Amino acid sequence: MKSTGILCQQGVSPYTAILEIQRSLLDQRCENPDLDDVLLLQQHPPTYTLGRGASLEFLRFDIERSPAEIHRVGRGGEVTYHCPGQLVGYPILNLQRHQPDLHWYMRQLEAVIIRVLGDYGLVGERIEGLTGVWVEGRKLSAIGIQAKRWITMHGFALNVCPDLSGFEQIVPCGIGDRAVGSMAQFIPNIDLAGVQQRVVYHFGELFKLDWQAIADVEAVMGNPTI
């Protein structure tokens, strides 16, 4: 049996604005765990983020002269890069409804991406001991999460058709011997909107959610019972 999930799909949004929205949604659900799960799907302007324990040694630039916005946040993992053409998903889920196991949750997020890639004839693979999804040795999806009282925030990023040059300024996810890639390298002229809808479908199927779509996530913040 499926439960209701709130879906908000927006375009390119500032990273800090979406971070504050995530924190607000998480806090609301810590206070009232019965509130619906939420999935935010975004793109961001060029932005570097470092996980809570990330090492600066994986930056290939002076942090005082960053070529893009840079933020240290509460997720796990090392440094990564966001930019237009990369689809970023922020699930605010109560894992008590699903399975209170963070390793299970990360494998489920990988499974969503693997299913989406399969829709396009691409074989997504996991690599033992690492988090994310690879295609032919290129990392197409990164995952970094945070949870409080089994309520999640942060999430996954899928490189659909971004300019990958920003990754050259870092050691992505602290992995120096594996290339970053995109779906567009395998499927030229791929449509990001189409990929986004496949993400929505497979996420809903794996997490057993029926979507209630809203245009503006701030509507949920102002009226969390939506």
FIMISE-182791 format. One record per atom (N, C-alpha, C, CB): residue number from 1; residue in one letter; x, y, z. Coordinates in steps of 0.02 Angstrom, whole numbers, plus 50000, padded with zeros to 5 digits. Each point is the difference from the previous one (the first is absolute). Glycine has a CB too. Layout:
# FIMISE-182791
NUM;A;X;Y;Z
...
END
This chain:
# FIMISE-182791
1;M;50042;49940;50000
1;M;49958;50060;50000
1;M;50044;50062;50000
1;M;49908;49938;50061
2;K;50074;50110;49896
2;K;50039;50061;49995
2;K;49973;50054;50046
2;K;50027;49971;49882
3;S;50020;50073;50139
3;S;49980;50059;50039
3;S;50011;50062;49957
3;S;50030;49942;50110
4;T;49946;50115;49913
4;T;50006;50062;49962
4;T;50070;50029;50009
4;T;49877;50022;50014
5;G;50151;50001;49931
5;G;50063;50036;50001
5;G;49991;50066;49965
5;G;50065;49894;50003
6;I;49966;50158;50023
6;I;49996;50067;49969
6;I;50058;50009;49954
6;I;49941;50047;50101
7;L;50046;49971;49837
7;L;50051;50008;49948
7;L;50004;50073;49979
7;L;49980;49882;49961
8;C;50080;50146;50042
8;C;50011;50068;49976
8;C;50057;49999;49950
8;C;49958;50050;50109
9;Q;50027;49968;49829
9;Q;50050;50002;49947
9;Q;50010;50073;49979
9;Q;49969;49883;49960
10;Q;50092;50142;50052
10;Q;50015;50068;49981
10;Q;50060;50001;49953
10;Q;49954;50043;50110
11;G;50062;50014;49863
11;G;50056;50006;49955
11;G;50065;50010;50037
11;G;49924;50047;49914
12;V;50115;50003;50063
12;V;50064;50015;50032
12;V;49988;50044;50060
12;V;50061;49990;49889
13;S;49957;49985;50170
13;S;49987;50036;50062
13;S;50065;50008;50039
13;S;49882;49955;50004
14;P;50127;50102;50031
14;P;50061;50009;50040
14;P;50007;49945;50052
14;P;49992;50124;49983
15;Y;50069;49852;50026
15;Y;50012;49944;50045
15;Y;49978;50017;50072
15;Y;50095;49963;49927
16;T;49925;50097;50096
16;T;49985;50017;50070
16;T;49925;50005;50013
16;T;50109;50061;50005
17;A;49853;49962;49946
17;A;49928;50004;50009
17;A;49969;49931;50009
17;A;49998;50105;49931
18;I;50023;49848;50028
18;I;49974;49932;50006
18;I;50024;49966;50063
18;I;49996;49992;49876
19;L;50065;50024;50146
19;L;50025;49972;50063
19;L;49956;50022;50058
19;L;50117;49999;49953
20;E;49865;50064;50049
20;E;49957;50024;50055
20;E;49931;49969;49997
20;E;50063;50108;50000
21;I;49911;49882;49940
21;I;49935;49967;49993
21;I;50004;49929;50026
21;I;49973;50072;49901
22;Q;50080;49892;50082
22;Q;50008;49931;50026
22;Q;50001;50000;50076
22;Q;50064;49969;49896
23;R;49974;50076;50133
23;R;50005;50002;50073
23;R;49933;50013;50032
23;R;50117;50041;49990
24;S;49844;50004;49979
24;S;49934;50015;50027
24;S;49954;49940;49995
24;S;50015;50120;49968
25;L;49985;49846;49974
25;L;49958;49941;49991
25;L;50020;49944;50049
25;L;49984;50030;49879
26;L;50081;49961;50131
26;L;50023;49950;50047
26;L;49977;50017;50071
26;L;50100;49978;49927
27;D;49908;50085;50093
27;D;49980;50019;50068
27;D;49925;49989;50010
27;D;50093;50085;50003
28;Q;49867;49932;49947
28;Q;49928;49990;50006
28;Q;49984;49926;50011
28;Q;49980;50098;49926
29;R;50056;49858;50040
29;R;49986;49929;50005
29;R;50029;49969;50062
29;R;49997;49996;49877
30;C;50055;50034;50151
30;C;50024;49977;50065
30;C;49948;50016;50054
30;C;50120;50017;49963
31;E;49846;50040;50029
31;E;49948;50019;50048
31;E;49936;49960;49989
31;E;50049;50115;50005
32;N;49936;49869;49932
32;N;49940;49963;49983
32;N;50017;49946;49948
32;N;49926;50101;50025
33;P;50094;49840;49998
33;P;50021;49947;49953
33;P;49946;49975;49954
33;P;50081;49967;50085
34;D;49856;50052;49926
34;D;49946;49978;49957
34;D;49994;50040;49936
34;D;49940;49963;50102
35;L;50097;50092;49892
35;L;49997;50040;49938
35;L;50026;49959;49941
35;L;50016;50106;50067
36;D;49958;49910;49874
36;D;50017;49963;49940
36;D;50074;50006;49982
36;D;49884;50017;49959
37;D;50142;49930;50008
37;D;50066;50003;49971
37;D;50001;50051;49943
37;D;50021;49879;50031
38;V;50038;50148;49955
38;V;50008;50052;49948
38;V;50059;49981;49956
38;V;49951;50090;50076
39;L;50043;49924;49859
39;L;50057;49996;49954
39;L;50006;50066;49964
39;L;49986;49875;49986
40;L;50071;50158;50022
40;L;50017;50061;49963
40;L;50047;49980;49943
40;L;49985;50074;50103
41;L;49998;49947;49837
41;L;50044;49989;49942
41;L;50022;50067;49972
41;L;49943;49890;49973
42;Q;50123;50121;50024
42;Q;50028;50066;49985
42;Q;50059;49994;49953
42;Q;49963;50041;50112
43;Q;50056;50017;49862
43;Q;50067;50011;49974
43;Q;50029;50059;50039
43;Q;49971;49955;49882
44;H;50095;50052;50116
44;H;50031;50055;50036
44;H;50049;50038;49954
44;H;49988;49936;50108
45;P;50024;50128;49907
45;P;50055;50035;49968
45;P;50066;49966;50021
45;P;49935;50111;49998
46;P;50120;49903;49968
46;P;50064;49968;50020
46;P;50014;50008;50074
46;P;50043;50022;49885
47;T;49964;49922;50150
47;T;50008;49999;50072
47;T;50041;49939;50021
47;T;49890;50061;50015
48;Y;50158;49950;50029
48;Y;50036;49944;50031
48;Y;49974;49990;50070
48;Y;50104;50023;49931
49;T;49886;49915;50089
49;T;49981;49986;50069
49;T;50047;49949;50030
49;T;49880;50026;49974
50;L;50135;49983;50090
50;L;50042;49953;50036
50;L;49958;49969;50056
50;L;50105;50066;49973
51;G;49901;49868;50035
51;G;49966;49966;50055
51;G;50029;50022;50067
51;G;49977;49903;49925
52;R;49989;50077;50129
52;R;50019;50025;50066
52;R;50072;49983;50019
52;R;49881;49989;50033
53;G;50145;49955;49942
53;G;50069;49982;50017
53;G;50046;50004;49940
53;G;49956;49927;50088
54;A;50023;50106;49859
54;A;50039;50001;49938
54;A;50067;50035;50009
54;A;49893;49999;49935
55;S;50157;49976;50030
55;S;50068;50027;50003
55;S;50011;50052;49946
55;S;50041;49892;50048
56;L;49991;50163;49971
56;L;50016;50053;49951
56;L;50052;49978;49950
56;L;49971;50084;50085
57;E;50064;49861;49929
57;E;50052;49977;49954
57;E;49971;49979;49933
57;E;50068;49963;50098
58;F;49866;50026;49900
58;F;49969;49979;49937
58;F;49978;50059;49957
58;F;49963;49896;50058
59;L;50052;50165;49965
59;L;49989;50060;49959
59;L;50063;50015;49961
59;L;49916;50046;50082
60;R;50077;49968;49854
60;R;50058;50017;49958
60;R;50005;50076;49989
60;R;49991;49888;49944
61;F;49981;50149;50103
61;F;50003;50073;49997
61;F;50004;50028;50070
61;F;49934;50001;49892
62;D;50086;50061;50113
62;D;50002;50035;50065
62;D;49928;50013;50021
62;D;50113;50054;49974
63;I;49869;49922;50086
63;I;49931;50007;50023
63;I;49978;50073;50004
63;I;50013;49893;50063
64;E;50035;50153;49946
64;E;49984;50071;50002
64;E;49988;50028;49931
64;E;50069;50010;50103
65;R;49947;49952;49845
65;R;49990;50023;49931
65;R;49962;49947;49960
65;R;50106;50068;50005
66;S;49841;49909;50024
66;S;49961;49946;49969
66;S;49970;50023;49933
66;S;49975;49953;50114
67;P;50028;50005;49835
67;P;49970;50018;49935
67;P;49924;49998;50001
67;P;50101;49955;49946
68;A;49869;50022;50109
68;A;49927;49998;50006
68;A;49983;50004;50075
68;A;49987;49930;49893
69;E;49949;50076;50122
69;E;49979;49998;50071
69;E;50027;49937;50032
69;E;49895;50066;49974
70;I;50121;49938;50090
70;I;50023;49941;50036
70;I;49969;50000;50070
70;I;50109;49999;49935
71;H;49866;49942;50085
71;H;49965;49994;50064
71;H;50019;49934;50033
71;H;49904;50071;49958
72;R;50108;49932;50108
72;R;50006;49938;50039
72;R;49932;49986;50032
72;R;50125;50021;50024
73;V;49852;49917;49967
73;V;49933;49982;50022
73;V;50002;49937;50043
73;V;49951;50054;49896
74;G;49990;49924;50128
74;G;49998;49946;50048
74;G;49996;49930;49972
74;G;49947;50080;50071
75;R;50054;49913;49863
75;R;49996;49932;49971
75;R;50066;49963;50011
75;R;49918;50041;49913
76;G;50081;49895;50074
76;G;50061;49961;49998
76;G;50035;50010;49933
76;G;49951;49916;50078
77;G;50111;50059;49917
77;G;50036;50003;49937
77;G;50047;50058;49994
77;G;49904;49944;49950
78;E;50133;50056;49995
78;E;50051;50051;49988
78;E;49971;50056;49956
78;E;50090;49912;50010
79;V;49952;50119;49950
79;V;49979;50057;49960
79;V;49966;49977;49935
79;V;50095;50068;50048
80;T;49853;49967;49932
80;T;49970;49988;49935
80;T;49981;50067;49968
80;T;49957;49887;50039
81;Y;50016;50108;49901
81;Y;49986;50060;49960
81;Y;49929;49996;49973
81;Y;50122;50011;49968
82;H;49843;50045;50034
82;H;49933;50006;49971
82;H;50001;50055;49947
82;H;49946;49960;50108
83;C;50014;50030;49840
83;C;49994;50051;49947
83;C;49938;49983;49958
83;C;50126;50020;49998
84;P;49851;50027;49961
84;P;49943;49985;49956
84;P;50014;49940;49956
84;P;49970;50121;50000
85;G;49978;49840;49988
85;G;50008;49938;49961
85;G;50010;49940;50045
85;G;50048;50067;49907
86;Q;49963;49945;50157
86;Q;50003;49947;50049
86;Q;49935;50001;50040
86;Q;50128;50007;50007
87;L;49839;49936;49997
87;L;49937;49995;50037
87;L;50016;49979;50072
87;L;49936;49970;49895
88;V;50042;50072;50153
88;V;50014;49987;50070
88;V;49935;49985;50036
88;V;50102;50076;49997
89;G;49896;49869;50039
89;G;49941;49980;50037
89;G;50011;50004;50075
89;G;49968;49926;49906
90;Y;49985;50106;50128
90;Y;50004;50007;50073
90;Y;49938;49967;50030
90;Y;50067;50108;49991
91;P;49937;49829;50028
91;P;49944;49967;50034
91;P;49999;50018;50075
91;P;50005;49906;49915
92;I;49939;50117;50108
92;I;49988;50010;50071
92;I;49953;49944;50021
92;I;50018;50129;49996
93;L;50011;49815;50023
93;L;49961;49939;50013
93;L;50004;49981;50074
93;L;50021;49961;49883
94;N;49925;50012;50142
94;N;50000;49970;50066
94;N;50014;49925;49991
94;N;49917;50087;50047
95;L;50145;49893;49967
95;L;50019;49931;49988
95;L;49965;49951;50046
95;L;50109;50041;49961
96;Q;49861;49983;50092
96;Q;49960;49956;50042
96;Q;49941;49971;49961
96;Q;50034;50066;50102
97;R;49944;49970;49845
97;R;49946;49975;49957
97;R;50025;49949;49950
97;R;49942;50109;50014
98;H;50122;49892;49973
98;H;50029;49959;49947
98;H;50043;49945;50031
98;H;49999;50099;49920
99;Q;50062;49920;50097
99;Q;50045;49955;50036
99;Q;50052;50043;50036
99;Q;49982;49905;49916
100;P;50022;50092;50150
100;P;50047;50044;50036
100;P;50071;49972;49997
100;P;49907;50035;50077
101;D;50122;49972;49864
101;D;50067;49973;49986
101;D;50031;50045;49947
101;D;49966;49879;50030
102;L;50085;50158;49987
102;L;50029;50048;49952
102;L;50036;49965;49942
102;L;50013;50081;50094
103;H;50017;49861;49919
103;H;50031;49963;49945
103;H;49948;49976;49951
103;H;50094;49965;50076
104;W;49851;50009;49949
104;W;49944;49980;49956
104;W;49977;50060;49960
104;W;49965;49911;50081
105;Y;50028;50147;49951
105;Y;49976;50060;49966
105;Y;50046;50020;49943
105;Y;49947;50037;50107
106;M;50119;49963;49905
106;M;50046;50019;49947
106;M;49997;49951;49942
106;M;50075;50054;50085
107;R;49918;49882;49931
107;R;49994;49950;49945
107;R;49935;50011;49961
107;R;50067;49917;50068
108;Q;49880;50105;49966
108;Q;49937;50015;49965
108;Q;50009;50060;49953
108;Q;49935;49954;50097
109;L;50100;50097;49926
109;L;50013;50058;49956
109;L;50040;49979;49939
109;L;49997;50077;50100
110;E;50053;49880;49911
110;E;50038;49974;49943
110;E;49954;49961;49953
110;E;50104;49995;50070
111;A;49850;49966;49959
111;A;49954;49961;49959
111;A;49956;50043;49957
111;A;50001;49912;50087
112;V;49976;50145;49939
112;V;49961;50047;49960
112;V;50040;50021;49938
112;V;49941;50042;50104
113;I;50121;49978;49907
113;I;50042;50023;49944
113;I;50013;49944;49951
113;I;50054;50084;50075
114;I;49961;49856;49950
114;I;50013;49943;49956
114;I;49939;49986;49956
114;I;50079;49952;50085
115;R;49861;50052;49943
115;R;49940;49989;49960
115;R;49990;50054;49948
115;R;49948;49944;50098
116;V;50066;50119;49921
116;V;49994;50055;49951
116;V;50049;49990;49943
116;V;49964;50078;50091
117;L;50098;49906;49925
117;L;50049;49988;49947
117;L;49979;49942;49955
117;L;50091;50044;50076
118;G;49880;49905;49955
118;G;49976;49943;49960
118;G;49947;50019;49950
118;G;50027;49927;50096
119;D;49931;50122;49922
119;D;49949;50024;49953
119;D;50031;50028;49936
119;D;49926;50025;50097
120;Y;50137;49996;49908
120;Y;50035;50029;49942
120;Y;50051;49951;49971
120;Y;49983;50114;50049
121;G;50013;49824;49970
121;G;50045;49950;49973
121;G;50070;50001;50030
121;G;49935;50007;49897
122;L;50074;50028;50159
122;L;50065;50004;50032
122;L;50001;49953;50060
122;L;50015;50119;49962
123;V;50041;49848;50048
123;V;50007;49953;50055
123;V;50036;50035;50058
123;V;50004;49901;49920
124;G;49957;50118;50131
124;G;50028;50031;50059
124;G;50028;49947;50047
124;G;49920;50095;49989
125;E;50138;49919;50039
125;E;50034;49951;50042
125;E;50019;50031;50067
125;E;50043;49942;49898
126;R;49957;50017;50154
126;R;50029;50018;50064
126;R;50071;49974;50003
126;R;49887;49997;50056
127;I;50155;50036;49984
127;I;50068;49977;50011
127;I;50007;49986;50075
127;I;50046;50067;49901
128;E;49974;49873;50115
128;E;50004;49979;50070
128;E;50044;50048;50040
128;E;49983;49881;49965
129;G;49991;50140;50092
129;G;50036;50045;50045
129;G;49992;50073;49984
129;G;50080;49910;50014
130;L;49885;50107;49931
130;L;49989;50069;49981
130;L;49925;50013;49995
130;L;50110;50004;49938
131;T;49872;50059;50065
131;T;49929;50020;49994
131;T;49991;50037;49934
131;T;49987;50007;50126
132;G;49959;49978;49839
132;G;49986;50033;49937
132;G;49986;49950;49946
132;G;50072;50095;50034
133;V;49921;49930;49903
133;V;49986;49957;49943
133;V;50047;50018;49943
133;V;49878;49989;50035
134;W;50149;49959;49933
134;W;50047;50008;49945
134;W;49973;49968;49936
134;W;50095;50001;50081
135;V;49925;50027;49862
135;V;49986;49970;49935
135;V;50067;49996;49962
135;V;49879;50045;49998
136;E;50141;49895;49985
136;E;50063;49989;49964
136;E;50058;50036;50033
136;E;49935;49987;49894
137;G;50068;50009;50172
137;G;50056;50028;50038
137;G;49995;50074;50015
137;G;50066;49914;49948
138;R;49882;50119;50029
138;R;49991;50071;50013
138;R;49945;50009;50053
138;R;50036;50030;49882
139;K;49977;50012;50168
139;K;49951;50011;50052
139;K;49948;50051;49977
139;K;50086;49973;50088
140;L;49852;50003;49904
140;L;49946;50044;49977
140;L;49957;50027;50057
140;L;49999;49935;49894
141;S;50003;50031;50163
141;S;49957;50021;50055
141;S;50037;49996;50066
141;S;49900;49962;49937
142;A;50096;50093;50102
142;A;50029;50003;50067
142;A;49944;50003;50052
142;A;50103;50058;49955
143;I;49910;49914;50103
143;I;49950;49998;50054
143;I;50032;50023;50065
143;I;49937;49906;49942
144;G;50030;50138;50093
144;G;50023;50021;50066
144;G;49939;50019;50042
144;G;50111;50041;49953
145;I;49883;49930;50105
145;I;49938;50009;50039
145;I;50015;50024;50071
145;I;49946;49911;49931
146;Q;50002;50110;50102
146;Q;50001;50018;50070
146;Q;49933;49980;50028
146;Q;50081;50097;49982
147;A;49916;49883;50081
147;A;49937;49982;50031
147;A;49998;50022;50072
147;A;49991;49902;49923
148;K;49950;50114;50100
148;K;49987;50019;50070
148;K;49935;49966;50020
148;K;50062;50112;49990
149;R;49940;49848;50061
149;R;49941;49962;50023
149;R;49970;49960;49942
149;R;49977;50088;50088
150;W;50065;49886;49869
150;W;49981;49961;49941
150;W;49964;50041;49947
150;W;49992;49902;50074
151;I;50011;50164;49930
151;I;49976;50044;49946
151;I;50060;50020;49959
151;I;49902;50044;50070
152;T;50094;49947;49865
152;T;50058;50011;49956
152;T;50000;50070;49969
152;T;50001;49878;49975
153;M;50058;50144;50006
153;M;50008;50058;49956
153;M;50063;49989;49957
153;M;49942;50077;50084
154;H;50074;49972;49874
154;H;50050;49991;49946
154;H;49977;49942;49957
154;H;50095;50044;50073
155;G;49947;49924;49888
155;G;49974;49947;49957
155;G;50047;49979;49944
155;G;49890;50043;50026
156;F;50087;49966;49911
156;F;50038;49973;49943
156;F;50006;50053;49945
156;F;49960;49884;50027
157;A;50091;50107;49932
157;A;50009;50043;49941
157;A;50014;49954;49940
157;A;50045;50097;50071
158;L;49920;49916;49874
158;L;50008;49961;49939
158;L;50023;50048;49945
158;L;49911;49916;50035
159;N;50146;50069;49936
159;N;50026;50041;49945
159;N;49965;49981;49936
159;N;50112;50010;50057
160;V;49842;50032;49922
160;V;49963;49987;49939
160;V;50037;50032;49941
160;V;49890;49996;50064
161;C;50114;50070;49935
161;C;50034;50034;49945
161;C;50036;50063;50025
161;C;49912;49957;49919
162;P;50128;50038;50135
162;P;50034;50059;50026
162;P;50066;50013;49964
162;P;49947;49979;50110
163;D;50080;50081;49901
163;D;50069;50015;49981
163;D;50044;49968;50055
163;D;49969;50110;49938
164;L;50068;49839;50045
164;L;50038;49963;50050
164;L;50066;50033;50019
164;L;49948;49898;49955
165;S;50068;50159;50014
165;S;50066;50030;50013
165;S;50009;50020;50073
165;S;50001;50041;49882
166;G;49944;49975;50152
166;G;50005;50019;50070
166;G;50028;49945;50044
166;G;49906;50076;49982
167;F;50085;49861;49998
167;F;50027;49944;50038
167;F;50076;49997;49996
167;F;49893;49939;49979
168;E;50135;50094;49971
168;E;50073;49998;49993
168;E;50036;50039;50055
168;E;49984;49989;49877
169;Q;49978;50054;50159
169;Q;50029;50041;50052
169;Q;50001;49964;50068
169;Q;49960;50101;49938
170;I;50016;49837;50065
170;I;49996;49962;50062
170;I;50019;49927;49988
170;I;49910;50078;50043
171;V;50098;49885;50011
171;V;50003;49927;49997
171;V;49930;49977;50022
171;V;50127;49992;50025
172;P;49829;49995;49927
172;P;49930;49989;50016
172;P;49990;49942;50049
172;P;49970;50045;49888
173;C;49996;49969;50167
173;C;49985;49949;50051
173;C;50064;49969;50028
173;C;49892;49977;49943
174;G;50165;50057;50047
174;G;50063;49975;50026
174;G;50027;49940;49961
174;G;49965;50041;50110
175;I;50007;49946;49831
175;I;50020;49942;49959
175;I;50041;50026;49941
175;I;49897;49932;50035
176;G;50168;50060;49968
176;G;50043;50029;49949
176;G;50013;49958;49939
176;G;50051;50059;50091
177;D;49930;49877;49912
177;D;50018;49954;49945
177;D;49940;49978;49958
177;D;50095;49962;50070
178;R;49849;50073;49937
178;R;49941;49983;49960
178;R;49969;50063;49972
178;R;49979;49898;50072
179;A;50004;50100;49864
179;A;49975;50059;49965
179;A;49927;50014;50018
179;A;50081;49977;49906
180;V;49900;50086;50089
180;V;49930;50021;50005
180;V;49972;50003;49929
180;V;50021;50066;50108
181;G;49917;49913;49885
181;G;49970;50002;49934
181;G;49928;50026;50003
181;G;50073;49906;49966
182;S;49894;50092;49976
182;S;49931;50023;49995
182;S;49962;49955;49952
182;S;50034;50119;50025
183;M;49900;49882;49980
183;M;49959;49963;49953
183;M;50009;50025;49929
183;M;49917;49980;50091
184;A;50095;50086;49902
184;A;50007;50030;49934
184;A;50061;49973;49962
184;A;49944;50102;50043
185;Q;50106;49873;49994
185;Q;50058;49970;49966
185;Q;49981;49936;49963
185;Q;50075;50051;50087
186;F;49873;49916;49936
186;F;49977;49939;49969
186;F;49940;50011;49955
186;F;50043;49938;50098
187;I;49917;50114;49919
187;I;49939;50014;49962
187;I;49999;50075;49984
187;I;49936;49904;50057
188;P;50095;50117;49888
188;P;50000;50071;49982
188;P;49929;50028;49994
188;P;50109;49983;49939
189;N;49884;50080;50080
189;N;49935;50035;49997
189;N;49948;49970;50046
189;N;50026;50029;49883
190;I;49995;49938;50170
190;I;49953;49972;50048
190;I;49960;50057;50032
190;I;50076;49901;50022
191;D;49861;50085;49992
191;D;49954;50050;50027
191;D;49997;49994;50076
191;D;49932;49999;49893
192;L;50089;50053;50143
192;L;50001;49997;50073
192;L;49930;49992;50028
192;L;50103;50070;50000
193;A;49848;49964;49970
193;A;49932;49996;50026
193;A;49974;49928;49996
193;A;49979;50118;49964
194;G;50039;49847;49984
194;G;49979;49930;49994
194;G;50032;49956;50053
194;G;49985;50017;49878
195;V;50080;49994;50135
195;V;50035;49963;50052
195;V;49968;50015;50067
195;V;50107;50003;49934
196;Q;49876;50060;50078
196;Q;49970;50019;50063
196;Q;49935;49962;50013
196;Q;50051;50113;49988
197;Q;49909;49878;49961
197;Q;49937;49964;50009
197;Q;50012;49926;50013
197;Q;49944;50082;49926
198;R;50109;49889;50046
198;R;50017;49931;50015
198;R;50023;49993;50073
198;R;50031;49980;49879
199;V;50006;50070;50146
199;V;50020;50000;50070
199;V;49938;50002;50045
199;V;50108;50059;49971
200;V;49845;49985;50013
200;V;49938;50005;50039
200;V;49964;49932;50002
200;V;49989;50122;49969
201;Y;50005;49847;49973
201;Y;49964;49936;49996
201;Y;50035;49946;50042
201;Y;49960;50031;49885
202;H;50104;49959;50104
202;H;50035;49946;50035
202;H;50007;50013;50074
202;H;50061;49975;49895
203;F;49948;50088;50125
203;F;50003;50015;50071
203;F;49933;49982;50033
203;F;50083;50094;49978
204;G;49863;49925;49990
204;G;49934;49984;50027
204;G;49988;49925;50005
204;G;49959;50106;49953
205;E;50064;49856;49997
205;E;49991;49928;50002
205;E;50041;49968;50055
205;E;49977;50002;49877
206;L;50086;50017;50129
206;L;50044;49968;50049
206;L;49982;50018;50072
206;L;50090;50000;49915
207;F;49888;50062;50095
207;F;49983;50022;50067
207;F;49925;49998;50014
207;F;50101;50072;49998
208;K;49861;49902;49953
208;K;49928;49991;50008
208;K;49964;50065;50017
208;K;50021;49882;50037
209;L;49989;50168;49919
209;L;49970;50065;50010
209;L;49956;50019;49941
209;L;50098;50034;50071
210;D;49843;49990;49943
210;D;49957;50032;49950
210;D;50010;50075;50005
210;D;49914;49906;50004
211;W;50103;50126;49941
211;W;50022;50070;50002
211;W;49942;50049;50000
211;W;50103;49965;49943
212;Q;49903;50085;50100
212;Q;49960;50060;49997
212;Q;50047;50056;49979
212;Q;49916;49960;50090
213;A;50078;50064;49849
213;A;50047;50049;49974
213;A;49980;50070;50022
213;A;50023;49927;49902
214;I;50026;50113;50117
214;I;49990;50071;50016
214;I;50050;50040;49960
214;I;49957;49974;50117
215;A;50026;50088;49868
215;A;50043;50042;49960
215;A;50053;50036;50042
215;A;49906;50015;49921
216;D;50079;49997;50142
216;D;50044;50041;50042
216;D;50008;49967;50067
216;D;49965;50105;49941
217;V;50097;49872;50075
217;V;50011;49965;50062
217;V;49986;50044;50061
217;V;50084;49931;49942
218;E;49920;50134;50051
218;E;49986;50044;50057
218;E;49928;49994;50023
218;E;50088;50079;49959
219;A;49868;49896;49996
219;A;49931;49988;50020
219;A;49997;49945;50053
219;A;49960;50035;49887
220;V;50084;49916;50108
220;V;50003;49947;50050
220;V;50027;50027;50066
220;V;50015;49914;49910
221;M;50035;50128;50086
221;M;50028;50028;50060
221;M;49949;50041;50038
221;M;50112;50001;49946
222;G;49847;50037;50017
222;G;49950;50042;50032
222;G;49939;49961;50025
222;G;50039;50092;49928
223;N;49948;49851;50038
223;N;49943;49958;50018
223;N;50022;49927;49997
223;N;49916;50086;49955
224;P;50119;49890;50096
224;P;50029;49933;49997
224;P;49950;49943;49994
224;P;50092;50046;50065
225;T;49844;49967;49943
225;T;49951;49947;49995
225;T;49979;49987;49928
225;T;49960;50029;50113
226;I;50067;50010;49839
226;I;49984;49989;49929
226;I;50017;49928;49981
226;I;50022;50123;49973
END
